[in-house]
Each structure stands twice: as C-alpha cells, then as structure tokens.
C-alpha cells in the first residue's frame, strides 16, 4: 500500500509526541498525558491504514489479555484492603482517596524518585528470571553501583556528558563483575545463585560502611556517616531545567530506565542471544538439544543482570542523593523482585509496576500524614497483590504438571491395549 511509504513519518511523529508527553508528565505537567495518548493514536492509525482492522486487533487483544491478570490481582488486592480497613474501623474510601491523590498528584515527584531505581533492579531480576535464574542479590549489585558512582563522582572532573557516561558504564561493569564468582560457581559447580548472590549482597552492604568512612565519613543528620558530595558536574540533568515548574529533585534517571527497558526488551525478543536466554529459561535440556550453549548463556545472563542492578545504584547517587550514606538499607534490590514478578518478567511491564510501587509508597506516606491511617495497610495491599499474581504461576505450574501426568497415563493405557 502507498501508505507504507509514510511509515517513517508516522513513527517519527509518534516517537516525538511520546517523548514530549513522557517528559511533561514526569515533570508533573499532567497535560503531557494527551501527548502520550496522541502517540498511541498515531501509531495505531498507521497500523490501521497500512494493514486492516483485523491486524490491529491481533496486536491489541494479546496485550489486553496480558494486562488482564495483573489488573484482576490489583483490583482484588484493593478490595481486600478495603475490607480489612472497614473491619479495623478505618474509612476505606477516605484512605484510597488520599492514597491515590498522594501517589499520582500531590507526591507524584516522590513516586517517580521511588520508581527510578526499581526499574533497573526489576529489569535485572526479570532478565535473570527469563534465563531460569533468580538474581536475589540485586541489592548487593545496587550497592556496588552506588559505591562506584560515589567514588568516580568525587574524583572525575571531566565534561559532564563524558563523565556521566563513564560513571554509568564503569559502575554497571563493576556491578556485573561482582556477579562473576556466583556466575562461575553456577556454571562450574551448579551452586545455586540464590545462595551465592545473597551472600555477596550482604558482603557489599557491610563493605559500603567501610567505603563511606573512607570517602569522607562525616556525621550528617539522622545518618551516622556520609561521604563527601560528588561534583556538581556529575549530577544528572533535572526536569526543572526543561520545565521550571517541575519538582527540583526529579531527574532524568527515569528516562534512562525507560530506555534501558526498551533495550532489554529488544535483546530478549529481537536477538539470537535473547532467544537462547528464553529457551534456556523454558527448558534447559531442550535448549541444549538444539545446540544452545547453556553454561555460556547462564554466565552472561548473570553478569548482565548485575550490570542492570548496578545502574540502579549509579542513578541514585548521580541523580538524587549526590553522596552515599552508611547503613543505607535501600531495599531496592529486594523490592525489585516484587516489581519483576508483578510485571510477569516483561521488560516493558517493569516500567509500569515500578511506577505502581513508587505510587503506593509515596501515596501511603501522604495517606498516613493526612488521615492517620497506618501505612502498614499499603504493605498489606502490596503483599496481597503480589500473592495473587504469584498464585497465577503456581496455578499454571500445577495445571501443566497435572496435564503431563494425565497425558502420560493416557499414552500408557493406550499402549497397553
């Protein structure tokens, strides 16, 4: 069709509109949502003109089906949370009004700041899950990234773009290197990555205390020790430099996270390496039978997972904190597990579930401050939500096992006849 010649024009318009909308929306200019909506309309309008309605439906319907289970889980968690609040004497309507107003409007900037490192750790864990691995030590890789960013941020005095590029790359590579021993043990001895990466996470956490004292170590407020601040030239750009009305703390780290999610999605679904990773995660023996090097891919997958988690620590230092605190108790690595599971380990889904986690945390703070309803109700809702989503995997696993057993019995009975 002639319209296909205009494909680059439609795509460029959609991308420009989407980027403008996302930057505006994250800058708390909520009219940016209409630019995001416009980008979707342009994209699907092209698809409709270039193909037909049936093809467009074939794109949208699987997407809606994939969204259905998480939406049911979230809705069920909200209803159960309302019942719990009503039974304990709290007004659920008042609570949810405060929760969602705080998360999506009043404290939206805090939601974004909470979500930014979770995008990276969620991607790290989701990528490892795709290879059949559980990178539970993402918290440790986060600490490595944070320490590297702090050290380089204090010592590098280069042009800002070059300096930040090097800080991200070196921070990610050293966080990947921190997973070298767990990856090697996994491939050579079969040592479970849950144990090895968790041990290394604790090592990194306690090592960070020594690092903080060695890089300044001055007492600062509620934190016992804090490093010297990084140079101003090593700060990530803030949205306020684009839109003066934006919150002064919100930085472009969330955009880097979105870009990384798109890259991981491309790697997993558009490259041979990604196909091999997914094949190994589905069935190692079958993948090996197809000539796929299981050991090599598992090794690379764990290193890349570490690289992604390291970006979380780098972003937190160069974007928000601009220094590192002792006894940080970040929790971004542990929460990244929830984010990945809730997104069904899909890289694009991680963006939205990280934002949801950020909204619940920021909205919970506002709810507690304005209604005196304990923030623990938010943790209950998050726990129920996660349980319901994970139950889906358990149900599918049990169903597949039952089907296989029934199939085996039918074959045996058929053979006996």
C-alpha positions in Angstrom: 0.0 0.0 0.0 1.1 3.6 -0.7 0.7 4.5 2.9 3.7 2.3 3.8 6.0 4.9 2.2 4.9 7.2 5.0 5.9 4.8 7.7 9.0 6.8 8.9 6.9 9.9 9.1 4.2 8.3 11.3 6.9 6.6 13.5 8.8 9.9 14.0 5.6 11.8 14.9 4.7 9.0 17.4 8.1 9.0 19.0 8.3 12.8 19.3 4.8 13.0 20.7 5.6 10.2 23.1 8.9 11.6 24.4 7.3 15.1 24.8 4.4 13.6 26.7 6.5 11.4 29.0 8.9 14.3 29.9 6.0 16.6 30.6 4.1 14.0 32.6 7.2 13.2 34.7 7.6 16.9 35.2 4.2 17.0 36.9 2.7 18.7 33.8 -0.2 16.2 33.6 -1.4 17.5 30.2 1.6 15.5 28.9 -0.8 12.5 29.1 -2.5 13.8 26.0 0.7 13.8 24.0 1.3 10.2 25.1 -2.3 9.4 24.0 -1.6 11.1 20.7 1.5 9.0 20.1 -0.6 5.8 20.6 -3.3 7.1 18.2 -0.7 8.0 15.5 0.9 4.5 15.8 -2.3 2.6 15.6 -3.7 4.9 12.9 -0.7 4.0 10.8 -1.2 0.3 11.5 -4.9 0.6 10.6 -4.2 2.4 7.3 -1.2 0.2 6.4 -2.9 -3.2 7.2 -6.5 -3.7 8.3 -8.7 -3.7 11.5 -8.1 -7.4 12.0 -4.3 -7.0 12.2 -4.7 -4.1 14.6 -7.0 -6.2 16.8 -4.4 -9.0 16.7 -1.9 -6.5 18.2 -4.2 -5.1 20.8 -6.1 -8.2 22.1 -3.0 -10.2 23.3 -1.8 -7.0 25.1 -5.2 -6.7 26.8 -5.1 -10.4 27.8 -1.6 -10.0 29.3 -2.9 -7.0 31.3 -6.0 -8.8 32.5 -4.4 -11.0 35.2 -2.3 -8.1 36.8 -5.4 -5.8 36.8 -7.5 -8.5 38.4 -4.8 -9.0 41.0 -4.5 -5.3 41.7 -8.3 -4.8 41.9 -8.7 -7.8 44.2 -5.9 -6.5 46.5 -7.6 -3.1 46.7 -11.0 -4.7 47.6 -9.4 -7.0 50.2 -7.6 -4.0 51.6 -10.8 -2.0 51.8 -12.5 -4.9 53.7 -9.5 -5.0 56.2 -9.7 -1.3 56.8 -13.5 -1.4 57.3 -13.2 -4.3 59.8 -10.5 -2.4 61.7 -12.5 0.8 62.0 -11.0 2.9 59.2 -12.8 4.5 56.2 -11.5 2.8 53.1 -12.9 5.4 50.7 -11.2 8.2 52.6 -8.0 6.2 52.7 -7.9 5.3 49.0 -8.7 8.9 48.0 -5.7 10.1 50.0 -3.6 7.2 48.7 -4.1 7.7 45.0 -4.3 11.5 45.2 -1.0 11.5 47.1 0.7 8.9 44.8 -0.5 10.3 41.4 -0.8 14.0 42.1 0.5 15.5 45.3 3.5 13.3 45.8 3.9 12.3 42.1 7.6 13.5 42.1 8.3 11.2 45.0 6.6 8.4 43.2 9.0 8.9 40.3 12.0 9.1 42.5 10.9 5.9 44.3 10.3 4.1 41.0 13.6 5.0 39.2 16.0 2.5 40.9 13.2 -0.1 40.9 13.1 0.0 37.1 16.7 -1.1 37.0 16.6 -3.7 39.7 13.3 -5.0 38.3 14.9 -5.4 34.9 17.8 -7.1 36.5 15.7 -9.7 38.2 13.3 -10.1 35.2 16.2 -10.7 32.8 17.6 -13.4 35.1 14.2 -15.0 35.5 13.9 -15.3 31.7 17.1 -17.5 31.9 15.6 -19.5 34.7 17.8 -17.8 37.3 17.0 -15.9 40.5 19.3 -12.9 40.9 18.2 -12.3 44.5 21.5 -10.5 45.2 20.5 -7.4 43.1 20.7 -5.4 46.3 24.4 -6.1 46.5 24.9 -5.1 42.9 23.0 -1.9 43.7 25.5 -1.1 46.5 28.4 -1.7 44.1 27.0 0.7 41.6 26.4 3.3 44.3 29.9 3.0 45.6 31.5 3.2 42.2 29.3 6.2 41.3 30.3 8.0 44.5 34.0 7.4 44.1 34.0 8.4 40.4 31.6 11.3 41.0 34.0 12.7 43.6 37.2 12.2 41.6 36.1 12.7 37.9 36.4 16.3 36.7 35.5 15.8 33.0 32.9 17.4 30.7 29.5 16.4 32.2 28.3 14.2 29.3 31.5 12.2 29.1 31.9 12.0 32.9 28.3 10.7 33.4 28.7 8.2 30.5 31.8 6.8 32.0 30.3 6.6 35.5 27.3 4.7 34.3 29.4 2.3 32.2 32.1 1.7 34.8 29.5 1.4 37.6 27.5 -1.2 35.5 30.6 -3.2 34.5 31.9 -3.4 38.1 28.5 -4.5 39.3 28.5 -7.1 36.6 32.0 -8.2 37.7 30.6 -8.5 41.2 28.4 -11.3 39.9 31.4 -13.1 38.3 32.0 -15.6 41.1 28.3 -16.5 41.6 28.0 -17.0 37.8 31.2 -19.1 37.6 30.1 -21.2 40.6 26.7 -21.7 38.9 28.2 -22.9 35.7 31.1 -25.0 37.0 29.6 -26.5 40.2 25.9 -25.9 40.0 25.9 -23.8 43.2 22.6 -22.1 43.4 22.6 -18.4 42.6 20.1 -17.6 45.3 22.6 -18.5 48.0 25.7 -17.1 46.3 24.2 -13.8 45.2 22.5 -13.3 48.6 25.9 -13.8 50.4 27.5 -11.3 48.1 24.7 -8.9 48.7 25.5 -8.9 52.5 29.2 -8.5 51.7 28.5 -5.5 49.6 26.3 -3.9 52.2 28.9 -4.2 55.0 31.7 -3.2 52.7 29.8 0.0 52.0 30.2 1.1 55.6 34.0 0.9 55.2 33.7 2.7 51.9 31.6 5.6 53.3 34.1 6.2 56.2 36.9 6.2 53.7 35.3 8.7 51.4 34.5 11.4 53.9 32.7 9.7 56.7 31.4 12.9 58.3 28.3 12.6 60.5 25.2 14.1 58.8 21.8 14.4 60.5 20.0 11.1 61.0 22.6 9.1 59.2 25.7 8.2 61.3 28.2 8.8 58.4 28.0 10.2 54.9 30.6 10.5 52.1 31.8 13.8 50.6 29.4 15.0 47.9 30.0 14.3 44.3 31.0 17.2 41.9 28.1 19.2 40.6 29.2 18.5 37.0 28.5 14.8 37.7 24.8 15.4 38.6 22.1 14.0 36.2 20.1 16.7 34.5 16.8 17.6 36.2 13.4 18.1 34.6 13.4 21.6 36.2 16.0 22.7 33.6 13.4 21.9 30.9 10.2 22.9 32.8 10.7 25.5 35.5 7.5 24.3 37.3 8.9 20.8 37.7 10.0 19.5 41.2 13.6 20.4 41.8 14.6 16.8 42.8 13.2 14.9 39.8 16.0 13.9 37.4 16.2 12.2 34.0 17.1 8.8 35.6 13.6 7.6 34.9 14.1 8.3 31.2 17.3 6.3 31.3 15.4 3.5 33.0 12.7 3.5 30.2 15.4 3.5 27.6 17.1 0.5 29.3 13.8 -1.3 29.5 13.3 -0.9 25.7 16.9 -2.1 25.1 16.3 -5.2 27.3 13.0 -5.9 25.5 14.9 -5.7 22.2 17.6 -8.0 23.4 15.1 -10.6 24.7 12.7 -10.6 21.7 14.7 -9.5 18.7 18.1 -11.1 19.0 19.5 -14.6 18.9 21.0 -14.2 22.4 17.6 -13.3 23.8 16.0 -16.2 22.1 18.6 -18.5 23.6 18.1 -17.0 27.1 14.4 -17.5 26.9 14.8 -21.1 25.5 17.1 -22.0 28.5 14.6 -20.5 30.9 11.8 -22.6 29.4 13.7 -25.9 29.3 17.5 -26.3 29.6 17.6 -29.8 28.3 15.6 -28.9 25.2 17.8 -25.9 24.6 20.9 -28.0 24.9 19.4 -30.4 22.5 19.1 -27.6 20.0 22.8 -26.8 20.3 22.5 -23.8 22.6 25.4 -23.4 25.0 23.5 -23.4 28.3 26.6 -22.7 30.5 27.8 -19.7 28.5 24.4 -18.1 28.3 23.7 -18.5 32.0 27.1 -17.0 32.8 26.4 -14.0 30.5 22.8 -13.6 31.9 24.0 -13.3 35.5 26.7 -10.8 34.5 24.1 -8.7 32.6 21.7 -8.9 35.5 24.4 -7.5 37.7 25.1 -4.7 35.1 21.4 -3.6 35.2 21.2 -3.6 39.0 24.4 -1.6 39.2 22.7 1.1 37.1 20.2 1.5 39.9 22.9 2.4 42.4 24.6 4.8 39.9 21.4 6.6 39.1 20.5 7.0 42.8 23.9 8.7 43.5 24.3 10.9 40.4 20.6 11.6 40.2 19.2 12.1 43.7 21.5 11.7 46.7 24.8 13.0 45.2 26.5 11.2 48.1 26.3 7.9 49.9 25.1 7.2 53.4 26.2 4.5 55.8 23.5 1.8 56.8 21.5 2.9 53.7 19.0 0.0 53.9 17.9 0.8 50.4 15.8 -2.3 49.8 15.7 -1.6 46.0 17.1 -5.0 45.2 14.6 -6.8 47.3 11.7 -4.7 46.1 12.9 -5.3 42.5 11.8 -9.0 43.0 8.2 -7.9 43.6 8.3 -5.5 40.6 9.6 -8.2 38.2 7.1 -10.8 39.4 4.2 -8.3 39.1 5.3 -7.5 35.6 5.4 -11.2 34.7 9.1 -10.6 33.9 8.3 -8.5 30.9 10.8 -5.5 30.5 8.1 -3.0 29.4 5.8 -4.2 32.2 8.6 -3.5 34.7 8.3 0.3 33.9 4.7 0.3 35.0 5.0 -2.0 38.0 7.9 0.1 39.3 5.8 3.2 39.0 3.0 1.4 40.7 5.3 0.5 43.6 6.5 4.1 43.7 3.0 5.4 43.8 1.9 3.1 46.6 4.9 4.2 48.7 4.5 7.9 48.1 0.7 7.7 48.4 1.0 5.7 51.6 3.1 8.5 53.1 0.5 11.1 52.2 -2.3 8.9 53.4 -0.7 8.4 56.8 0.1 12.1 57.1 -3.4 13.3 56.2 -5.7 10.6 57.6 -3.7 9.0 60.3 -4.4 5.6 58.8 -1.3 3.4 59.3 1.0 3.0 56.3 1.1 -0.7 57.1 -2.2 -1.1 55.1 -0.2 -0.2 52.0 2.2 -3.0 52.7 -0.7 -5.4 53.2 -2.2 -4.4 49.8 1.2 -4.8 48.2 1.6 -8.3 49.8 -1.9 -9.4 48.7 -1.3 -8.1 45.2 2.0 -9.9 44.9 0.5 -13.1 46.3 -2.4 -13.1 43.9 -0.1 -12.6 40.9 2.4 -15.3 42.0 -0.6 -17.6 42.6 -1.2 -17.4 38.9 2.2 -19.0 38.3 1.6 -21.7 40.9 -1.8 -22.5 39.3 -0.2 -22.7 35.8 2.6 -24.9 37.1 0.3 -27.3 38.8 -2.0 -27.4 35.8 0.9 -28.2 33.5 2.1 -31.0 35.8 -1.4 -32.5 36.0 -1.8 -32.3 32.2 1.6 -34.0 31.7 0.8 -36.8 34.2 -2.7 -37.4 32.6 -1.1 -37.4 29.2 1.5 -40.0 30.3 -1.2 -42.2 31.8 -3.3 -42.0 28.7 -0.4 -42.9 26.5 0.5 -45.9 28.8 -3.1 -47.1 28.9 -3.3 -46.8 25.1 -0.1 -48.7 24.6 -1.3 -51.5 26.9 -4.3 -52.0 24.7 
